Amino acid sequence: MLRNRNLISGFFLLLLILLLLVLPVPQQAQTVIGKYAGEFMAIGVGGRSSGMGGAFVAVANDVTAGYWNPAALASVNYPQISLMHEEHFGNLVNYNYGSVAIPYEKDMSFGFSVIRLGVDGIPDTRNAGWDVNGDGVIDLSSGDRIKTDLITEFNTSDWAFFFTFAKKYSDDFYYGANVKFIIRDIAEYSAYGVGFDVGAWYTPMEKLYLGANLQDITTTLVAWSTGRNELITPTAKIGAAYQFDFSFGRIMPAVDFDVRFENRKFASQFNIGPVSFDPHFGLEYGFKNLFAVRAGYNDVKQFTIGAGVKLPKLNIDYSFARFAMSKEDRLDDSHRISLILTLEEPRFLRSSE
């Protein structure tokens, strides 16, 4: 027991030291509540979860739990590696994810996850103006031009790194936590931040699963090189799922709610004053642990569908999402594919009692 406590304390002490080394302290900083500042971390990871509309807080039982619900990572009994790629809104936005989970002794797991959301090759015309009339002001409406040979490109990218610890408290209750580091870049500007998530997973009766993930629980600070500090307010992700077993397969409906405190009166589906509620609905049918089909509805009013196949040691999942908009106005469709490799061999099995 003492060894386990020392290991956990050392794990979080190392992360704290890293935080103090990398987090800048800008002078004369302006600190504001950054509404939507953490939105890139709310997209979700994994093809299975996306196919279920993101209703996954109580369902997660693999390496992706490091993102969805850190507590559920304790259910992983073999080391796992996951990779994901999504073409978000066609090929406009590249969204990538990778993670690893390591079970430790009989009741703990450690994990690491990384997310990158980026738009590459953005034209930069700030230094390409041609003052044709010589009045010292670049005004395209008055005859000034853009010199195409002076147009450059820049990228914008958002990174998030999750370090996860999870522990099995009893057969029906797990708990866990994330320490996450954030890096954001827009052209020559950059920002750094750190945040904490706390999760719980509980099964009060057989086949009923409850989950909660309190993200950015201490309010996450993102410090920009411009001197502006943005605060990401906490989000509570709460979910439930139930598994029905039949002779022809299993059916699992799931529902999640994202509870935010950012005063999203017009960008949420329901709100009570500054508190908003965004539901996710998902349904999965699986046949003999060989393949599955899924459908869902997520918090940005997208209908989603997906499918997955389980091969020896490898899960392959795909999902498709489309905005519920008119054909003339809608953005391009989103496609996501993910892989989970499980080192399912006796020598890698979690230590037993």
N, C-alpha and C positions, 0 to 999 in steps of 0.2 A: 504493500500500500504506500509506504514512504517513498519507494522508488518511483511509483507512478506519479505521485505528487511533485517530486523533484523534476521529473521529465516534463510535466505540463508547465510548471513554473519556468523552467529553462526555455521552453518553446516560446512562451509569450514574452519573456524577457528579451530574447533575441529579436523578436519582431519590434519591440519597443525601441531597442537600440537602433535598428534600421530606420525606424520612423524619425528619430531625433537627428539622424545623419542626413536624411534626404529631404525632409520637409523644410522649405524655406520660411523665413520670417520677414516679410516685406515691411519696409518702413512706411509710416503714415498710411496704413492700409485702410481701405473702405470695406466694411463687412456688411453684407446684406443676405437676406434669405433668398437663395438661388432657386426660384421656382423653375422646375424641370431641369435643374442642374445635374441631377443624377438619372435622367431619363434613359440614357444609353445603357444603364445597368438594369433596366426594367424590361428589356425585350425578351429575356428568357434564353435558355440554352437547351440543346438536344432536340432531335427530331420527334421523339415520342411525346414530349411535353407540348411541343408546338402543335402537333396533330390533335391534341386534346384541348386546344385553346388556352394553354397555360394553366389549366387547373391541375396543379402538380405538387403542391406543398405537402399534401398528405400521401401522395402516390409515390414520390421519389424513393427509390430503394437501390440505387446504383451510384456510380461515381459522380453523376450530375447533381446529387444531393448536396455537394459542396456549395453549389449555387442556390438550389431551391430551398433546402432546409438542412442546415449543417448537422442537426441532430440525427437525421436519417442516414448519415454516412456510416454510423456505427453498425448498420445492417449489412454492410459489405463484408463478405467472408473471404474473398480472394482479391488480390491486387487487380485494379482495373485502370485502363487508360481510355480516354475518350477524345475524339476530334470531331469538329463540326464546321461546316461552311454554309453560309446562306447568301444568296443574291437577293438583297432586300430592295423591294420596289424595282424589280428587274435587275439590271446591273448598275444601278445608281449608287448603292451603298454596299460595301463589302463588310460582312459580319462573320468573324471567326472566333472559335473557342477551342480550348484544349484543357484537359485536366487529368489528374492522376489521384488515385486513392490507395492507401496502404493500411490494411488491418493490423492492429498491434495487440499482442496478447489476447486475452479472452473477451475483452469488452470495450476496446477503444479503436479509433481509426484516425488517421491523419490524411489530409488532402491538400492539394494545390491546384488552383484553377486560374486561367488567364482568358480575358475577353479583349478583343479588339474590334472596334467599330470605326470604319474609315471611309472617307471619300477622297480618292486620289486623282491627280491630274486636273486640278481646278485652275482655269485660266486666270492669270494675274495681270490686269491691265493698269495697275496703279502708276507704273512708270512708262507707259506706252502712249501717253497722250501727245498729240502734235498740235501746238498752238498756231494754227494757220493764220489767223488774223493778227497775231502778235499783241494781244491785249493783256497777256500775262495770266489769263484764266482759261482753263480747259473747259469748253462748253460745246458739246457735240451738237446742240440745237442751233448754235450760231455759226456752224461751218467747220469747227475743229474736227480733227480726225484721230483715229487710233492707228499707230504704226504696228502692223501685225508682226514684224520682225523683232519688236521689243516686248512682245507678250511672253511672259514666263508662266510657270506652273507652280502650284504649291499643294500640299496635302493637309487635310485635317484628320486627326485620329484621336480616339479615346481608348485608353487602356485601363483595365482593372485587374488586379492580382489578388486572389483570395487564398489565405492560409487558414485551413479548417482543422478543428479538433472536435471529435464526437465521442460520446461515452454512453454505453448501455447501463442505465441505472438498475433496471429490472427487465423482465421479459416483455413487459408491455409499456415501458417508458424509457425514451432516450432523450439526451440533451446534447447541445453542441454550440459552437461559436465560430465566427469568422473574424479575422483581422484582414482588412482589405486596403490596398494601396491604389491610388488613382493617379494617372498621368494623362494630361490633355494637351494637345498641340493644335494650334490654328496658325498656319504660316509661321511667322517668327515669334509668336506668343505661346507661352506654355503655362501649365498649372500643375500643382501637386496636391494630393490630399490623402487622408486616411480615415477609415470608418470601421465600425464594429457591428456585427449581426449576432443575434442570439436566437437559437431555434429549439423547438421541442416537438417530439413525435410520440403519440399515445394511441394505444389500441384498447379501448375499454371493454370490447367484446370481440370475439373471433370474427375476422373479415371486415370489421369497421375500423377505419383509420382516420385519425385526427392529427393535424399538423399546424404549426404556427412558426413563422419566421419574422422576427422583429428586426428589420433592416435599418441601418444607420441609427442605432438605438441611442447613441450619445450625441447625435447631430454631427454629420460629417463636414469637416472643413476642407474646402478646396481653395488653395491660395494661388492667384495668378501672378505672373511676372509683371503685370501692369500695376500691381498694388491693390487690386480688388480681391476681396475674400468672399467666397460664396459658401453658404451653409445649406447642406442637404438635410431637410427635416426627416424625422423617422417615418417609416412605412410599416404597417402591420399587414402581413400576408397570412391569412387564416383559411384553412381548407379542410374538407372532409371527403372521404371516398368509401365506397362499400363494394365488396366483391361478391358476385353471385356465381356459383359454380353449377354448371349443367353438364349433361352427358355430351352435349355438342360443343362445349367450350366454356369459357368464363366471360362474364360481362361486368365491367367496372364503370359505374357513373361517378363523376367527381365534380365538386364545386369549390371554387376559391373566391375570396373577397380581398381586394387590395384596399386598405384603409389608409388614407393620406390626410395630412394636416396642412396643405398648401393653399387652401382657399380656391380649389379648382371648381368654381361654380359652373363654368361652361365647358370645361374639358373633361368632365366626369359624367358617368351615367346617373349617379344619384349623389346628393349632398345634403348635409344638415349644417348650415352655416359654413364655416371654414373646413369642415370634415367631409371628405368625399369617399364614395364607395364604388368600386369598379369590380363587377363580377366576372368570373371565368367559368365556363361550363365545358365539361369534357365527357366523352364516352369511349371506352375501349372494348373491343371484342378480341379475345385471344383463343387460339385453337392449339391445345396440347403443347404449349410452350414452343411452337414451331413458327407461327406467324400471327400477326395482329393487324386489325384495321381500326381506325380512329376517326373521330369527328369532334368538333368543338366550336366554341364562340368565345372570343377573347375580349379584353378590356378596351380595345380600340375599334370595336364593332366589326371585326373580321370573322367570317366563317372559315374554319380550317378543316382540312382532312389530312389523313396520313396513313402510312402503313409501315410495318416492320417485319423483318424476318430474322430468325435466330439460327445461326450456323454454329458449329462446334467452336466455342470460345469467342465468337464474334457476333455482335448484334448490329444490324444495319437498319436505320430508320430514315424515313422520308416524310416531309410534310409540305403542304401547299396552302397558301393563304391569299385571299382576295378581299379587297375593300368592298363593302356593300354600298357602292356608288353607281351612278349612271355610267354607261360605257364611254361616253364622251369625256367625262370628268375624272374617272378613276385612274389611280396610279398603276404602274405595272405590277404584275403578280410577284409574290415572293416564294422562292423555292429553298428548302433547307434539307440537307442530308447530314447525318451524323453516324459515327461508328463508335462502338464500345468493345474493346478487347479485354477479355477476362482471362487471367492466368490461372485457369481452372485445373490445377494439378495438385495432388495430395501434398507435395512439399511446400506449396504456397498457402495451404488452408490455414485459416486463423487458428491460433492455439486454443485448445479446449480446456475445460476445467481440469 
